[in-house]
């Protein structure tokens, strides 16, 4: 659990990292931001996974997604807004 703005929020990142299986099997993966959680306004992301040897394809997919969703990448979390 993590405490965010005084609320207890489940935090799976430390206890169950999602990159482990891909690191073990050799499947390339890339994480890209997808927005912010509506509940706690924390950043969320998606993981793109490909077959071994498909690193270039994964990077092209991630780049295309980021170019198509500039509003996600350019949005600042509330805590960083002045």
Secondary structure, 3 states (H helix, E strand, C coil): CEEECCEEECCCCCCCCCCHHHHHHCCCEEEEEEEECCCCCCEEEEEEECCCCCHHHHHHHHHHHHHHCHHHHHCCCHHHCC
